[in-house]
Amino acid sequence: MTLYPKLITDALATVIYPGTKKSLVESEMVADNIRIDGMSVSFSLIFPRDTDPFLKSTVKAAEAAIHYHVSKDVEVHIALDYKSAPRPAVGKLLPHVKNIIAVSSGKGGVGKSTVAANLAIALAKLGYHVGLLDADIFGPSVPKMFHVEGERPYAVTVDGRDLIEPIEKYGIKLLSIGFFVDPDTATLWRGGMASNALKQLIADADWGDLDYFILDTPPGTSDIHLTLLQTLAITGAVIVSTPQKVALADARKGIDMYRNDKVNVPILGLVENMAWFTPAELPDHKYYIFGKDGCRNLAKEMDCPLLAQIPIVQSICESGDAGEPAALDVNTVTGQAFLSLAQSVVTVVNRRNKEQAPTKIVEITEK
């Protein structure tokens, strides 16, 4: 039997596409690229978008029509094309972002968001292009910390796709679910809704070229963390804890989550927040309110660097509440501490990228 293009198009003319209730040929979904090699045929079907609900069933119907009307011995190869630019595949998101850093804590209340915000600002002060995603869907704090609670991101068209334009403040690109919900109302979402919202903030935003993309993750270990691990190839994690034993116990769990053999995200290091208190009138005194060197000892135990020890200073809280994070002023003790943290992060990230293979996204196999 000899195959020729009209045999194929006649077969495809019998297939009705549910989206238009017309045949594939009438709907102009058969691309002009039919190739025949013996009993093998290849061509493209053009769908409106990559999320078309009829995509799989239509492809199967096209294959069945060729086998029925032409020959069951025909080997059919169908490529997919789209009228609108498709959303990037998972694992290929953010191709222009060099490093993705997850800032995590085992428990709430240790100052993780404060560290994430000030790390982002300090990296920007070092001359890097930085983005900050508030991934704490149920307790977003970035809008408050950057004094942009009233901002509302708008849409821009990039390469045929409608994308969310991040808010820019202090030279940092910011996105948070807090920009889209009532700040005075609890976000009562099931896990799936929260995960989908987070994916949209990542995949459907115009992040552009970034040297560092900081993820302010929720405290603990949750399905939000799993969503991040399944969506992004995270360069490494920074674990934040206070020196007290109860916080350190939870920090171990956070480290274990990233080091799990199914995850394999490198731990870049630990940050000891609230390391000590120094009163303004006694600048040479250190009071270890929550214990001394807890994170330093944990870092040795877990064989990872201690990136910084951040003291308790009232101005850290005040500046965060005022939307002017402490790292904006590098002439203060806390400003210097966060600048030192940023320099340490740059050093360990460069070493990690030189010595270790790129992180892969976590693939979950359902049985």
Stockholm file with secondary structure:
# STOCKHOLM 1.0

chainA/1-367         MTLYPKLITDALATVIYPGTKKSLVESEMVADNIRIDGMSVSFSLIFPRDTDPFLKSTVKAAEAAIHYHVSKDVEVHIALDYKSAPRPAVGKLLPHVKNIIAVSSGKGGVGKSTVAANLAIALAKLGYHVGLLDADIFGPSVPKMFHVEGERPYAVTVDGRDLIEPIEKYGIKLLSIGFFVDPDTATLWRGGMASNALKQLIADADWGDLDYFILDTPPGTSDIHLTLLQTLAITGAVIVSTPQKVALADARKGIDMYRNDKVNVPILGLVENMAWFTPAELPDHKYYIFGKDGCRNLAKEMDCPLLAQIPIVQSICESGDAGEPAALDVNTVTGQAFLSLAQSVVTVVNRRNKEQAPTKIVEITEK
#=GR chainA/1-367 SS CCCCHHHHHHHHTTCEETTTTEETTTTTCBCSCCEEETTEEEEEEEESCTTCTTHHHHHHHHHHHHHHHTCTTCEEEEEEEESSCCCCCTTSSCTTEEEEEEEECSSTTSCHHHHHHHHHHHHHHTTCCEEEEECCTTSCCHHHHTTCTTCCCCEEEETTEEEECCEEETTEEEEEGGGTSCTTSCCCCCHHHHHHHHHHHHHTBCCCSEEEEEEECCSSSCHHHHHHHHHCCCCEEEEEECSSHHHHHHHHHHHHHHHSTTTCCCEEEEEEEEEEECCTTCTTCCBCTTCSSHHHHHHHHHTCCEEEEEEECHHHHHHHHTTCCGGGCTTSHHHHHHHHHHHHHHHHHHHHHHHSCCCCCCCCCCC
#=GC SS_cons         CCCCHHHHHHHHTTCEETTTTEETTTTTCBCSCCEEETTEEEEEEEESCTTCTTHHHHHHHHHHHHHHHTCTTCEEEEEEEESSCCCCCTTSSCTTEEEEEEEECSSTTSCHHHHHHHHHHHHHHTTCCEEEEECCTTSCCHHHHTTCTTCCCCEEEETTEEEECCEEETTEEEEEGGGTSCTTSCCCCCHHHHHHHHHHHHHTBCCCSEEEEEEECCSSSCHHHHHHHHHCCCCEEEEEECSSHHHHHHHHHHHHHHHSTTTCCCEEEEEEEEEEECCTTCTTCCBCTTCSSHHHHHHHHHTCCEEEEEEECHHHHHHHHTTCCGGGCTTSHHHHHHHHHHHHHHHHHHHHHHHSCCCCCCCCCCC
//
